[in-house]
Amino acid sequence: MYGMLLSPGKGDRTLVSAATLAEATKVRFDGIDMVRGIRRPWAAGFLRNDQENCWGPNSESFGHGGWGGSFGYADPSRASLSGT
């Protein structure tokens, strides 16, 4: 899914427009997470990579963790290099 957010598919179609992705990854909350007790910058359903570098060294990366330590993320600065 994250690769599809960043890279065009068949016929250069994208999952969402660049404007929609920018809006979805814009910080909505930046404060102390009541569960983890640490600062978390949240976008619309995505954790931003602004502080902990969970998703690599680039601050524009975004993703979300899952049950049991699984996670998925996207790094827009590397999309053209890795295809995701």
Backbone torsions as a table, in degrees:
resi	resn	phi	psi	omega
1	MET	NA	-43.7	-177.7
2	TYR	-64.4	-38.7	176.3
3	GLY	-61.2	-39.0	179.5
4	MET	-68.6	-26.7	176.5
5	LEU	-68.2	-30.0	-173.9
6	LEU	-102.0	-28.8	-172.2
7	SER	-116.8	138.6	176.1
8	PRO	-64.3	145.9	177.1
9	GLY	-99.6	-149.2	179.7
10	LYS	-57.8	136.5	179.1
11	GLY	65.4	23.3	-179.0
12	ASP	58.9	24.9	177.0
13	ARG	-81.7	144.0	178.1
14	THR	-114.2	158.3	179.3
15	LEU	-66.9	-43.0	176.5
16	VAL	-139.8	161.0	178.2
17	SER	-73.0	161.8	177.1
18	ALA	-60.1	-37.2	179.2
19	ALA	-66.0	-40.8	178.6
20	THR	-66.2	-41.9	178.4
21	LEU	-64.1	-41.3	177.5
22	ALA	-61.2	-41.2	178.9
23	GLU	-68.0	-40.3	-178.8
24	ALA	-69.0	-27.9	-177.3
25	THR	-100.1	4.0	176.4
26	LYS	-72.0	138.4	-178.8
27	VAL	-61.2	127.9	177.8
28	ARG	-107.1	-31.5	-179.7
29	PHE	-142.1	131.9	176.5
30	ASP	-137.8	96.4	-177.2
31	GLY	-169.9	-165.2	-178.3
32	ILE	-77.6	122.4	175.7
33	ASP	-72.5	122.7	-175.4
34	MET	-67.0	-21.4	178.8
35	VAL	-84.8	-50.8	-176.0
36	ARG	-87.0	-20.9	179.0
37	GLY	74.6	19.0	178.2
38	ILE	-130.1	163.6	178.6
39	ARG	-65.6	134.0	177.6
40	ARG	-137.7	122.5	173.7
41	PRO	-91.3	107.6	-177.5
42	TRP	-102.0	138.2	169.3
43	ALA	-98.5	-158.5	-179.8
44	ALA	-82.0	78.6	179.4
45	GLY	93.2	-1.6	179.3
46	PHE	-121.1	141.8	171.1
47	LEU	-86.4	125.6	177.8
48	ARG	-75.9	154.9	-177.2
49	ASN	-95.8	26.8	-171.9
50	ASP	-71.2	-19.8	-173.2
51	GLN	-123.2	-60.2	-169.9
52	GLU	-85.9	-10.7	-175.4
53	ASN	56.0	41.1	176.8
54	CYS	-60.8	-33.7	-172.5
55	TRP	-107.6	35.8	179.4
56	GLY	99.3	-173.1	-171.5
57	PRO	-81.7	-8.4	-173.5
58	ASN	-96.4	126.4	-175.3
59	SER	-67.0	-20.6	-179.7
60	GLU	-83.1	-2.3	176.1
61	SER	-67.9	154.1	179.8
62	PHE	-149.9	154.3	179.9
63	GLY	-174.3	-161.7	179.4
64	HIS	-158.1	138.0	176.4
65	GLY	-84.3	162.6	-179.7
66	GLY	-133.4	-171.0	-177.3
67	TRP	-67.5	136.4	174.0
68	GLY	73.7	16.0	177.1
69	GLY	96.0	0.7	176.8
70	SER	-73.9	155.9	176.9
71	PHE	-160.2	162.1	174.0
72	GLY	-138.5	148.6	179.7
73	TYR	-157.0	168.0	176.3
74	ALA	-132.4	143.0	176.8
75	ASP	-121.9	95.7	-176.8
76	PRO	-57.0	-29.5	-177.8
77	SER	-72.0	-17.4	-179.7
78	ARG	-112.1	5.5	-175.0
79	ALA	-56.7	-41.8	-178.1
80	SER	-74.1	-19.5	179.4
81	LEU	-85.6	-39.3	-172.9
82	SER	-106.6	-14.9	-177.1
83	GLY	83.6	2.5	178.3
84	THR	-131.5	NA	NA
